Amino acid sequence: MLRSVAVLVLDELAVFEFGVLCEVFGLDRSDDGLPVLDFRVCGLEAGKAVTTSGGVDIVPHHGLDGLAGADLVAVPATRLREYPEGALQALRDAEAAGATMLSVCSGVFVLAAAGLLSGRKVATHWHSADELRASYPDVEVDQDVLYVDDGNLITSAGTAAGIDACLHLVRRELGSAVVNGIARRMVVPPQREGGQRQFIERPVPECSADSLGPILDWLLGHLHEEHTVADLARRASMSERTFARRFAAETGTSPLRWLTRQRVLHARRLLEDTDLSVDAVATRSGFGSATLLRHHFRQVVGVAPADYRRSFQNAVV
């Protein structure tokens, strides 16, 4: 269960990546019925300013002792590549005490320097992947994914991928209702599809003024119904070819693949939050049969629906 989060801040701190951790874990959203976490910002010394890459200083309220006893210890990106031994030892002590370790972007270099990544699979920004491999050849680097969940170690790719990793951790530890509430307040999807390779190979497409947003919102409310590309194109007042082309430009995937993905995500929420049978979940999520649900669920999530329910149904607060 996730109750406390300690963030280690070092000089040359990346402001956005630090802000992601504050936004996901540090805000009081109890007015939405969401849990409030014990959130600590920890530096080498309490009250000693930490420099950032954004031209401002951040003053942590806690020293390295603030990492002790935290359920999660997070390390945001920093431009530094050499780190104080005291900070590295505090990370080792926290990990040995049972804390889950999370890095955002180049924060993974700090965990590697502490000796916590030997033989582990990790993610980092694609731009830093070769540097990480060269500096720590005993670490397996996957530069194609948004994040890697390796149990007590979660590492994210660059910048905004930290949001994906943090929300994934919230879902894993606190359940879909909590992560959906946080994502809604942040105005981001609770889970993105694909890895960071999509951002290496092509630019992020711009949505046109006549965005497909209304169609996507409508689909999310009608996942249990049958849909064809022809039907959706007519609803959007477009030809099938134009609709498919615009859909790919705005979502990065095809209409049917997007629909299948959303149905799987809806099925996940039903498996976590309800006692509905797998057959009923299949019907409500639009798959029609448990066999079809199992097929697509395993493809997307990696496990069968029943196994997923055993792991996550009791994770909700």
C-alpha positions as CSV (number, residue, x, y, z in Angstrom):
1,M,0.0,0.0,0.0
2,L,1.3,3.4,-0.9
3,R,1.1,5.9,2.0
4,S,4.3,7.9,1.9
5,V,6.5,9.3,-0.9
6,A,10.0,10.9,-0.5
7,V,11.6,12.8,-3.5
8,L,15.3,13.2,-3.6
9,V,16.3,16.5,-5.1
10,L,19.9,17.2,-6.2
11,D,21.5,20.2,-7.9
12,E,20.8,20.8,-11.6
13,L,17.3,19.4,-11.0
14,A,14.9,19.2,-13.9
15,V,11.9,21.3,-12.9
16,F,9.3,19.6,-15.1
17,E,10.2,16.1,-13.9
18,F,10.2,17.3,-10.3
19,G,6.8,18.9,-10.9
20,V,5.4,15.6,-12.2
21,L,6.1,14.0,-8.9
22,C,4.6,16.9,-7.0
23,E,1.5,16.8,-9.2
24,V,0.8,13.1,-8.9
25,F,1.8,12.4,-5.4
26,G,2.0,15.7,-3.5
27,L,-1.3,17.4,-4.0
28,D,-4.3,17.2,-1.6
29,R,-7.2,16.0,-3.6
30,S,-9.3,14.9,-0.6
31,D,-12.2,17.0,-1.9
32,D,-12.5,14.4,-4.7
33,G,-12.3,11.6,-2.2
34,L,-8.7,10.7,-3.1
35,P,-6.1,9.7,-0.5
36,V,-3.6,12.2,0.8
37,L,0.0,10.9,0.8
38,D,2.7,11.8,3.2
39,F,4.9,13.7,0.7
40,R,8.4,14.7,1.5
41,V,10.9,16.7,-0.6
42,C,14.4,15.7,0.6
43,G,17.8,17.3,-0.1
44,L,21.3,16.8,1.2
45,E,20.3,19.2,4.0
46,A,16.9,20.5,5.1
47,G,16.6,24.2,4.2
48,K,19.6,24.2,1.8
49,A,18.6,25.4,-1.6
50,V,18.9,23.1,-4.6
51,T,19.7,24.6,-8.0
52,T,17.6,23.7,-11.0
53,S,18.0,23.8,-14.8
54,G,15.1,26.3,-14.9
55,G,16.9,29.2,-13.2
56,V,15.1,28.9,-9.9
57,D,16.1,27.4,-6.5
58,I,14.1,24.8,-4.6
59,V,14.4,24.6,-0.8
60,P,13.7,21.1,0.5
61,H,12.0,20.8,3.9
62,H,13.7,17.5,4.7
63,G,17.3,16.2,4.7
64,L,18.4,12.7,3.6
65,D,16.8,11.3,6.7
66,G,13.4,12.0,5.1
67,L,13.9,9.1,2.8
68,A,13.9,6.7,5.7
69,G,10.6,4.8,6.1
70,A,9.1,6.0,2.8
71,D,7.0,3.5,0.8
72,L,8.2,5.1,-2.4
73,V,11.5,7.0,-3.0
74,A,11.5,9.0,-6.3
75,V,14.4,10.5,-8.1
76,P,13.6,13.1,-10.7
77,A,16.0,14.0,-13.6
78,T,19.2,16.0,-13.0
79,R,22.0,17.0,-15.3
80,L,24.6,15.9,-12.8
81,R,26.5,12.6,-13.4
82,E,28.5,12.6,-10.2
83,Y,26.5,12.5,-6.9
84,P,27.3,12.9,-3.2
85,E,28.0,9.6,-1.5
86,G,25.6,10.5,1.3
87,A,22.7,10.7,-1.1
88,L,23.7,7.4,-2.7
89,Q,23.9,5.7,0.6
90,A,20.5,7.0,1.6
91,L,19.1,5.5,-1.5
92,R,20.7,2.1,-0.7
93,D,19.4,2.2,2.8
94,A,15.9,3.1,1.6
95,E,15.9,0.3,-0.9
96,A,17.2,-2.2,1.6
97,A,14.4,-1.2,4.0
98,G,11.8,-2.1,1.4
99,A,11.0,1.1,-0.4
100,T,10.0,1.0,-4.0
101,M,12.4,3.1,-6.1
102,L,11.2,5.3,-9.0
103,S,13.2,7.3,-11.4
104,V,12.0,9.9,-13.9
105,C,14.0,10.4,-17.1
106,S,17.8,10.8,-16.2
107,G,17.1,10.2,-12.5
108,V,17.9,6.6,-13.4
109,F,21.6,7.6,-13.5
110,V,21.4,8.3,-9.8
111,L,20.0,4.9,-9.0
112,A,22.6,3.3,-11.2
113,A,25.4,5.2,-9.4
114,A,24.0,3.9,-6.1
115,G,24.4,0.3,-7.4
116,L,20.7,-0.4,-7.4
117,L,20.3,-1.4,-11.1
118,S,22.8,-4.2,-11.7
119,G,21.1,-6.9,-13.8
120,R,17.9,-4.9,-13.9
121,K,15.9,-3.8,-16.9
122,V,15.2,0.0,-17.0
123,A,13.9,2.8,-19.2
124,T,15.3,6.3,-19.7
125,H,15.0,9.0,-22.3
126,W,16.0,7.7,-25.7
127,H,18.6,10.5,-26.0
128,S,20.4,9.2,-22.9
129,A,20.1,5.5,-23.6
130,D,23.5,5.0,-25.2
131,E,25.2,7.0,-22.4
132,L,23.5,4.8,-19.8
133,R,24.6,1.6,-21.5
134,A,28.2,2.8,-21.8
135,S,28.4,4.0,-18.2
136,Y,26.6,1.0,-16.7
137,P,27.0,-2.1,-19.0
138,D,25.5,-4.4,-16.4
139,V,22.1,-2.5,-16.8
140,E,19.6,-3.6,-19.5
141,V,18.3,-0.5,-21.1
142,D,15.0,-0.5,-23.1
143,Q,14.7,2.7,-25.0
144,D,11.4,1.8,-26.8
145,V,9.0,1.9,-23.8
146,L,7.5,4.7,-21.7
147,Y,8.4,3.0,-18.4
148,V,9.6,-0.3,-17.0
149,D,7.9,-1.9,-14.0
150,D,10.3,-4.3,-12.4
151,G,8.6,-4.8,-9.1
152,N,10.3,-2.6,-6.5
153,L,11.9,-0.6,-9.3
154,I,10.0,1.6,-11.8
155,T,12.0,3.6,-14.3
156,S,10.5,6.0,-16.9
157,A,11.6,7.4,-20.2
158,G,12.0,11.1,-20.9
159,T,10.0,14.0,-19.5
160,A,6.3,13.4,-19.9
161,A,6.8,9.6,-19.7
162,G,7.2,10.3,-16.0
163,I,3.5,11.0,-15.8
164,D,2.8,7.5,-17.3
165,A,5.1,5.8,-14.9
166,C,3.7,7.6,-11.8
167,L,0.0,7.0,-12.8
168,H,0.9,3.3,-13.5
169,L,2.3,3.1,-10.0
170,V,-0.8,4.7,-8.5
171,R,-3.0,2.2,-10.4
172,R,-0.8,-0.7,-9.2
173,E,-0.8,0.3,-5.6
174,L,-4.1,2.2,-5.1
175,G,-6.4,1.0,-7.9
176,S,-8.2,2.3,-10.9
177,A,-10.6,4.6,-9.1
178,V,-7.8,6.6,-7.6
179,V,-5.7,6.8,-10.8
180,N,-8.7,7.8,-12.8
181,G,-9.5,10.6,-10.3
182,I,-5.9,11.9,-10.4
183,A,-5.7,11.7,-14.2
184,R,-9.0,13.5,-14.6
185,R,-7.8,16.4,-12.4
186,M,-4.5,16.5,-14.4
187,V,-6.4,16.4,-17.7
188,V,-4.3,13.5,-19.0
189,P,-5.2,9.9,-20.0
190,P,-4.7,7.4,-17.1
191,Q,-2.8,5.3,-19.6
192,R,-1.2,6.0,-22.9
193,E,-0.7,3.4,-25.7
194,G,2.7,2.7,-27.2
195,G,6.3,3.4,-26.3
196,Q,8.7,6.3,-26.8
197,R,9.8,4.9,-30.2
198,Q,6.8,6.6,-31.6
199,F,8.2,9.9,-30.6
200,I,11.6,9.1,-32.1
201,E,10.4,8.1,-35.5
202,R,7.8,10.7,-36.2
203,P,6.7,14.1,-34.8
204,V,3.6,14.3,-32.6
205,P,0.7,15.1,-35.0
206,E,-1.3,18.3,-34.5
207,C,-5.0,17.9,-34.0
208,S,-7.0,19.9,-36.5
209,A,-9.6,22.4,-35.4
210,D,-12.4,20.0,-36.2
211,S,-10.9,17.4,-33.9
212,L,-12.3,13.9,-33.4
213,G,-12.6,14.6,-29.7
214,P,-16.4,14.5,-29.7
215,I,-16.5,11.1,-31.5
216,L,-13.9,9.7,-29.1
217,D,-15.9,10.9,-26.1
218,W,-19.1,9.4,-27.6
219,L,-17.4,6.1,-28.2
220,L,-16.2,5.9,-24.6
221,G,-19.8,6.1,-23.5
222,H,-20.9,3.4,-26.0
223,L,-18.1,0.8,-25.7
224,H,-20.7,-2.0,-25.2
225,E,-22.2,-1.4,-28.6
226,E,-21.1,-2.7,-32.0
227,H,-19.2,-0.2,-34.2
228,T,-17.7,-0.3,-37.7
229,V,-15.4,2.2,-39.3
230,A,-18.2,2.9,-41.8
231,D,-20.6,3.8,-39.0
232,L,-18.1,6.0,-37.3
233,A,-17.2,7.8,-40.5
234,R,-20.9,8.5,-41.1
235,R,-21.3,9.9,-37.6
236,A,-18.3,12.2,-38.2
237,S,-19.7,13.2,-41.7
238,M,-16.6,11.9,-43.5
239,S,-15.6,9.3,-46.0
240,E,-14.2,6.1,-44.5
241,R,-10.7,6.9,-46.0
242,T,-10.7,10.5,-44.6
243,F,-11.9,9.3,-41.2
244,A,-9.3,6.6,-41.0
245,R,-6.5,9.0,-42.0
246,R,-7.6,11.7,-39.5
247,F,-8.1,9.1,-36.7
248,A,-4.6,7.8,-37.2
249,A,-3.2,11.4,-37.2
250,E,-5.0,12.3,-33.9
251,T,-4.6,9.1,-32.0
252,G,-1.6,7.3,-33.6
253,T,-3.6,4.2,-34.3
254,S,-6.5,2.8,-36.2
255,P,-10.2,3.1,-35.1
256,L,-10.7,-0.5,-34.4
257,R,-7.4,-0.9,-32.5
258,W,-8.2,2.2,-30.4
259,L,-11.6,0.8,-29.7
260,T,-10.2,-2.5,-28.6
261,R,-7.7,-0.8,-26.4
262,Q,-10.4,1.3,-24.7
263,R,-12.5,-1.8,-24.2
264,V,-9.7,-3.6,-22.5
265,L,-9.1,-0.6,-20.2
266,H,-12.8,-0.6,-19.3
267,A,-12.6,-4.3,-18.6
268,R,-9.7,-3.7,-16.3
269,R,-11.7,-1.2,-14.3
270,L,-14.6,-3.6,-14.1
271,L,-12.4,-6.4,-12.9
272,E,-10.8,-4.2,-10.3
273,D,-13.9,-2.5,-9.0
274,T,-16.8,-4.9,-9.3
275,D,-17.6,-8.6,-8.7
276,L,-19.1,-9.1,-12.2
277,S,-18.4,-12.4,-13.8
278,V,-15.9,-12.5,-16.7
279,D,-18.9,-13.1,-19.0
280,A,-20.6,-9.9,-17.7
281,V,-17.4,-7.9,-18.0
282,A,-17.1,-9.1,-21.6
283,T,-20.6,-7.9,-22.3
284,R,-20.3,-4.5,-20.6
285,S,-16.9,-3.8,-22.2
286,G,-18.1,-4.6,-25.7
287,F,-16.4,-7.9,-26.4
288,G,-19.5,-9.9,-26.4
289,S,-17.9,-13.2,-25.2
290,A,-15.5,-14.2,-22.5
291,T,-13.4,-15.9,-25.1
292,L,-12.9,-12.7,-27.1
293,L,-12.2,-10.7,-23.9
294,R,-9.6,-13.2,-22.8
295,H,-7.9,-13.0,-26.2
296,H,-7.6,-9.2,-26.4
297,F,-7.0,-8.8,-22.6
298,R,-4.0,-11.1,-22.7
299,Q,-2.6,-9.3,-25.8
300,V,-2.8,-5.9,-24.2
301,V,-2.3,-6.6,-20.4
302,G,-0.2,-9.8,-20.7
303,V,-2.3,-11.9,-18.3
304,A,-5.8,-13.5,-18.3
305,P,-8.7,-11.5,-16.9
306,A,-9.1,-13.9,-13.9
307,D,-5.4,-13.7,-13.0
308,Y,-5.5,-9.9,-13.3
309,R,-8.5,-9.7,-10.9
310,R,-6.7,-11.9,-8.4
311,S,-3.8,-9.5,-8.4
312,F,-5.6,-6.1,-8.4
313,Q,-9.1,-6.4,-7.2
314,N,-8.2,-5.9,-3.6
315,A,-5.7,-3.1,-4.3
316,V,-8.3,-0.4,-4.2
317,V,-8.5,1.9,-1.1
